């Protein structure tokens, strides 16, 4: 635990705070990627954790995320964009 837990935290911070590969393209990681691109992030983190664990003499069998906690402000903004887009497609523009 003294070796593995800090290593996993470090790798997660580095991956979530940098870049992921999505659809063959490398791009900056966004908060909503923890929901939308969960598989890509899990795969990247698992690969890096395995590499680091081998150095420490530890074998990692599987690594999975629990539920991601996304701030409600980001979820509301996403929902508004979704509702606004559907209104435009239906031709209902509010001029308020």
Residue pairs with C-beta under 8 A, 6 or more apart in sequence:
3 56
3 58
4 53
4 56
4 58
7 49
7 52
7 53
7 56
8 49
8 63
11 45
11 48
11 49
11 52
12 45
14 48
15 29
15 41
15 44
15 45
15 48
16 29
16 34
16 41
17 29
18 28
18 29
19 26
19 27
19 28
19 29
20 26
20 27
20 29
20 33
20 37
20 40
20 41
20 44
21 40
21 44
22 33
22 37
22 40
29 41
31 70
31 71
31 74
32 70
32 74
32 78
33 40
33 41
34 41
34 65
34 68
34 70
35 68
35 70
38 65
38 68
41 65
42 63
42 64
42 65
45 63
46 60
46 62
46 63
49 60
49 63
50 60
53 59
53 60
87 93
87 94
